[in-house]
Amino acid sequence: MIKLLIVDDSALMRRQLTTLFEAEGDFEIRQARNGKEAVDENRAFQPNVISLDINMPEMDGITALSLIMAERPVPVVMVSSLTEKGALATFEALNLGAVDYIAKPGGTISLSIGEIKNELVSKIRTAARAKIKAKGQPTRGLAQRLREEREKPAPPRPLAVRRGVVGEGLVIVGVSTGGPRTLEDILPLLPVDFPWPVLVAQHMPASFTRPFAERLNVLCPLAVVEADHPMPIEPGTIYIGKGGADMVLVKRAGKLTVLAKPESREFLWHPSVELMGRSALEHCDPSRVVAVMLTGMGYDGADAFTEIKKRGGRTIAESEQSAVVFGMPAELIERGGASVVLPSEKVAAQINAWAGR
């Protein structure tokens, strides 16, 4: 049995979620009405996984999460609103150690719950088996770098001097569950003179990717932007695929351009890692592509990244040691598509080495 603690201040929401998971047949469920009760139930019930609302009276979800992670760490899925404010709170929760998040239904709860049932059950089941990446603190390397950056003026980003070398190389990154925190550990370690563009397909709702790009832009020496319209790609820039769309490379006026296109029904997850990888194969020399597969459930991107390796490209699969969910990297490894298998803390160093940095 999976012991699930449902935390929400809405009695109707708690009842709907309880009914949904009871119907699965293998969940033992308790409820909490606010963050304080959640902390108490985490101690008494000792759940395998928690679904945690953010906005609650007496004690909000973020405060409760910090206490849960300090006292008895457990996989947590945040139930968040699909708003910019909800996105910012969700990223804070992920930084504190939450494994995943799901959009809180709007409108008629009974109807909305039905619309997200499969996704909700899948994420809760996955989270129950997931590793907890951290307990609310950045990794040592990132924490040290951030302290050093705060102690000196930020240098200007010399984008102009890097123009014209796009053809030298390209980094593409695929990631899902557990990804935001993992990306925050890796991308800030790419130096300001990193010579290649970086494309990131992180499975995320449409309203989350812009705040996420803005958050990374503060943390990273490189410029980070949401790829929400056609953009000629520039060296030393990180492009975050827009949620609710697919990110692909095309050639326009002789230049590699990234654009957001409507979600393709051919693929299950979006932004699609597989589609991004296929477009890189079509428009780039595979031997100049570095493809990085990080934590996430499913197999998105495994076929395209394996083909990149077969055609002379270099690929990294995150190791089971560090992956919050070892689904996507495991699929790449099983297909023989991983040039190297590394824990997340060594990924940036390998990318830098291959890029000559």
Buried (B, 14 or more C-beta within 10 A) or exposed (E): EBBBBBBBBBEEBBBBBBEBBEEBEEBBBBBBBBBBBBBEBBEEBEBBBBBBBBBBEEBBBBBBBBBBBEEEBBBBBBBBBBBEEBBBBBBBBBBBBBBBBBBBBEEEBEEBBEEBBEEBBBBBBBBBBBBBBBEBEBBEBBEEBBEEBEEEEEEEBEBEEBEEBBEBBBBBBBBBBBBBBBBBBBBBBBBBBBBBBBBBBBBBBBBBBBBBBBBBBEBBBBBBBBBBEEBBBBBBBBBBBBBBBBBBBBEEEEEBBBBBBEBEEEBEBBBBBBBBBBBBBEBBBBEBBBBBBBBBBBBBBBBBBBBBBEEEBBBBBBBBEBBBBBBBBBBBBEBEBBBEBBEBBBBBBBBBEBBEB
